[in-house]
Amino acid sequence: MVFSAELHRRDANAARSKACNTSLRRLGAVAMQAMAVDFPQVQGHPNRLAFEGVLTLVDIASDRAPSGSQGHRVVLTRGAAERALPSLLGMAIDYKVGWDGHDARQKCGIITSAELSGKRLEVGGFVFSRDFPEVEQRMGAEGLMGMSYELADAHVADMRAPVWTLTNATFTGAAILMREKAAYKGTSFHLKQAPAQVVASRLADSRN
């Protein structure tokens, strides 16, 4: 069977009217934006475990220099993040043994939603929990995990600046890692269903 996933763009606050959003833009306010891919719901899917997290912060300098930045801290502008938002959808999340960096060959999940909420770029999706049980097991350390983005075609406003400002980029994926190892300490990653609940749910399904 072949089916298509619908890509749609929506205001994060659906309760606001179109007229209200127009007024906000005229006042110079920045509307929150979100994008998502709709997948069919499959109750109790053994290899699909939902996650959510904060991938990065926008218009704020990173706490440490990310890999590939030649030792420079970076700022991802909101404009760049908004333009790059569609490129996040369908990209993989990965992890490195030791949970301290990136390994693009260890793709353990997929990003299906992305939203700019204030200074936070929030993402959601699924972990391939059956294929990568170590991800679910690691989530026992609640509150310790963060995220780090992966970029291509990044444009730096001034390569000579001590802090690089990224004005354009394409997201190619993201990594799950210990928060203390991430470029931004304000990132996060957690499963939407606690591991203990997952086990109980799967046991219940196997008995039915």
C-alpha positions as CSV (number, residue, x, y, z in Angstrom):
1,M,0.0,0.0,0.0
2,V,1.2,3.5,-0.9
3,F,-0.1,6.6,0.8
4,S,1.1,10.2,0.9
5,A,2.0,12.2,4.0
6,E,0.4,15.7,4.0
7,L,2.8,18.6,4.6
8,H,1.1,21.6,6.1
9,R,2.0,25.0,7.6
10,R,0.0,26.4,10.4
11,D,0.0,29.0,13.1
12,A,1.1,27.5,16.4
13,N,-1.8,29.2,18.2
14,A,-4.8,28.0,16.1
15,A,-7.2,29.9,18.3
16,R,-6.0,33.3,16.9
17,S,-8.0,34.6,14.0
18,K,-6.3,35.5,10.7
19,A,-7.3,39.1,11.3
20,C,-5.6,39.1,14.7
21,N,-2.4,37.7,13.3
22,T,-2.4,40.4,10.6
23,S,-2.7,43.0,13.3
24,L,0.1,41.5,15.3
25,R,2.4,41.5,12.2
26,R,1.6,45.2,11.6
27,L,2.6,45.9,15.2
28,G,5.9,44.2,14.6
29,A,5.2,41.1,16.7
30,V,6.6,37.8,15.4
31,A,4.0,35.1,15.1
32,M,5.0,31.6,16.2
33,Q,5.1,29.2,13.3
34,A,5.0,25.4,13.1
35,M,5.2,22.7,10.6
36,A,4.4,19.0,10.7
37,V,4.0,15.8,8.7
38,D,0.8,13.9,9.4
39,F,1.3,10.1,9.8
40,P,-1.5,7.6,10.3
41,Q,-2.0,6.6,13.9
42,V,-1.0,3.0,14.7
43,Q,-2.0,2.0,18.2
44,G,0.8,0.2,20.1
45,H,3.2,0.3,17.2
46,P,6.3,-1.7,18.5
47,N,8.9,0.5,16.7
48,R,7.4,4.0,17.0
49,L,7.9,5.8,20.3
50,A,7.0,9.5,20.4
51,F,9.5,12.1,21.6
52,E,9.7,15.9,21.9
53,G,12.5,18.2,22.7
54,V,14.1,21.6,22.3
55,L,16.6,21.4,19.4
56,T,18.2,24.9,19.8
57,L,17.6,28.5,20.7
58,V,17.4,31.3,18.2
59,D,18.9,34.8,18.4
60,I,21.0,33.6,21.3
61,A,24.7,32.8,21.2
62,S,25.5,29.1,21.9
63,D,27.1,28.3,25.3
64,R,29.9,26.5,23.6
65,A,31.3,26.1,20.0
66,P,29.5,23.4,18.0
67,S,31.4,20.9,16.0
68,G,32.5,22.4,12.6
69,S,32.4,26.0,13.8
70,Q,36.2,26.3,14.1
71,G,36.0,27.1,17.7
72,H,33.4,29.9,17.3
73,R,30.2,30.1,19.3
74,V,27.3,30.6,17.0
75,V,23.9,32.4,16.8
76,L,21.2,31.0,14.6
77,T,18.9,34.0,13.7
78,R,15.2,33.6,13.9
79,G,14.9,34.5,10.2
80,A,17.3,31.7,9.3
81,A,15.4,29.2,11.5
82,E,12.1,30.2,10.0
83,R,13.4,29.7,6.5
84,A,15.0,26.3,7.4
85,L,12.0,25.0,9.3
86,P,10.7,22.9,6.3
87,S,14.1,21.2,6.0
88,L,13.8,19.7,9.4
89,L,10.8,17.5,8.6
90,G,11.7,14.0,7.7
91,M,15.2,14.3,8.9
92,A,16.7,11.7,11.2
93,I,17.8,11.9,14.8
94,D,21.0,10.1,15.7
95,Y,23.2,9.4,18.6
96,K,26.8,8.5,19.3
97,V,28.0,5.8,21.6
98,G,28.8,7.6,24.9
99,W,26.0,10.2,24.2
100,D,28.6,13.0,23.7
101,G,28.3,13.9,20.1
102,H,27.0,13.1,16.6
103,D,27.0,9.9,14.5
104,A,24.9,10.4,11.4
105,R,25.1,6.7,10.6
106,Q,23.3,5.8,13.9
107,K,19.9,7.1,12.8
108,C,17.5,6.1,15.5
109,G,14.4,8.1,14.7
110,I,12.7,10.7,12.6
111,I,11.5,14.4,13.1
112,T,7.9,14.9,12.1
113,S,7.2,18.4,13.6
114,A,9.0,21.6,14.2
115,E,7.9,24.8,15.9
116,L,9.3,28.1,16.8
117,S,8.0,29.1,20.2
118,G,9.6,32.3,21.5
119,K,13.4,31.7,21.5
120,R,13.0,27.9,21.3
121,L,13.0,25.7,18.3
122,E,10.9,22.7,19.4
123,V,10.8,19.4,17.6
124,G,8.8,16.2,17.9
125,G,8.8,12.8,16.2
126,F,9.4,9.1,16.7
127,V,12.2,7.0,18.0
128,F,12.7,3.5,16.5
129,S,12.4,1.9,19.9
130,R,12.5,-1.7,18.8
131,D,15.5,-1.2,16.6
132,F,17.3,1.0,19.1
133,P,16.3,-0.1,22.7
134,E,19.3,1.7,24.1
135,V,17.7,5.0,23.4
136,E,14.7,4.1,25.5
137,Q,16.9,2.7,28.2
138,R,19.0,5.9,28.3
139,M,15.9,8.0,29.0
140,G,15.9,6.7,32.6
141,A,18.3,9.6,33.3
142,E,15.4,12.1,33.1
143,G,16.3,15.7,32.5
144,L,19.9,15.0,31.5
145,M,19.5,14.7,27.7
146,G,19.6,17.4,25.2
147,M,19.8,17.9,21.4
148,S,22.1,19.3,18.8
149,Y,21.3,20.3,15.2
150,E,23.1,19.2,12.1
151,L,23.4,21.8,9.3
152,A,24.6,22.2,5.7
153,D,24.9,25.2,3.4
154,A,25.3,27.5,6.4
155,H,25.9,31.1,5.7
156,V,27.9,33.1,8.2
157,A,27.5,36.9,8.2
158,D,31.1,37.6,9.2
159,M,33.6,34.9,9.4
160,R,36.0,37.2,11.3
161,A,33.5,37.8,14.1
162,P,34.2,36.1,17.4
163,V,30.6,34.8,17.5
164,W,29.4,33.5,14.1
165,T,25.9,34.7,13.1
166,L,24.1,32.1,10.9
167,T,21.8,33.9,8.5
168,N,20.9,30.9,6.3
169,A,21.2,27.2,6.6
170,T,19.6,23.8,5.8
171,F,18.9,21.3,8.6
172,T,20.1,17.8,7.8
173,G,19.3,16.1,11.1
174,A,19.8,16.2,14.8
175,A,21.6,14.3,17.6
176,I,20.5,13.2,21.0
177,L,23.2,13.7,23.5
178,M,23.9,14.6,27.1
179,R,22.8,18.2,27.7
180,E,26.1,19.2,29.1
181,K,27.8,18.2,25.8
182,A,25.4,20.2,23.6
183,A,26.3,23.6,22.3
184,Y,23.2,25.0,24.0
185,K,22.5,24.0,27.6
186,G,18.9,25.0,27.1
187,T,18.1,22.1,24.8
188,S,16.1,19.0,26.0
189,F,15.0,15.6,24.8
190,H,12.5,13.3,26.4
191,L,10.0,10.5,25.5
192,K,6.4,11.4,25.6
193,Q,5.7,8.1,27.3
194,A,7.9,7.1,30.2
195,P,9.9,3.8,29.7
196,A,8.0,2.1,32.5
197,Q,4.7,3.0,30.9
198,V,6.0,1.7,27.6
199,V,6.8,-1.7,29.1
200,A,3.4,-1.9,30.8
201,S,1.7,-1.0,27.6
202,R,3.5,-3.6,25.6
203,L,2.8,-6.3,28.1
204,A,-0.8,-5.4,28.0
205,D,-0.8,-5.6,24.2
206,S,0.9,-9.0,24.2
207,R,-1.9,-10.4,26.5
208,N,-4.7,-9.2,24.3
